[in-house]
């Protein structure tokens, strides 16, 4: 399990909002800190690794959980630059 320094709740937002909010939030982190992005948008499974690859940040993992309202995804991104 990846330990996050900061969490970003994007529940209820759909593509591209989780990525846009992640892009804004990661600017607030120090180098090496890990951001946990919580989303109910299945698109995050493809979008977050692609965003990390294009921006140079490290995708540290993706977890899925079943909640009462549906699937919840937790993406972990390490700020690398």
Secondary structure as the mmCIF struct_conf table of DSSP 4:
data_model
#
loop_
_struct_conf.conf_type_id
_struct_conf.id
_struct_conf.beg_label_comp_id
_struct_conf.beg_label_asym_id
_struct_conf.beg_label_seq_id
_struct_conf.end_label_comp_id
_struct_conf.end_label_asym_id
_struct_conf.end_label_seq_id
HELX_LH_PP_P HELX_LH_PP_P1 UNK A 2 UNK A 4
BEND BEND1 UNK A 5 UNK A 5
STRN STRN1 UNK A 6 UNK A 9
TURN_TY1_P TURN_TY1_P1 UNK A 11 UNK A 12
TURN_TY1_P TURN_TY1_P2 UNK A 15 UNK A 16
HELX_RH_AL_P HELX_RH_AL_P1 UNK A 17 UNK A 26
TURN_TY1_P TURN_TY1_P3 UNK A 27 UNK A 28
BEND BEND2 UNK A 29 UNK A 29
HELX_LH_PP_P HELX_LH_PP_P2 UNK A 30 UNK A 30
TURN_TY1_P TURN_TY1_P4 UNK A 31 UNK A 32
STRN STRN2 UNK A 34 UNK A 39
TURN_TY1_P TURN_TY1_P5 UNK A 42 UNK A 43
HELX_RH_AL_P HELX_RH_AL_P2 UNK A 44 UNK A 55
TURN_TY1_P TURN_TY1_P6 UNK A 56 UNK A 56
STRN STRN3 UNK A 58 UNK A 67
TURN_TY1_P TURN_TY1_P7 UNK A 68 UNK A 69
STRN STRN4 UNK A 70 UNK A 78
#
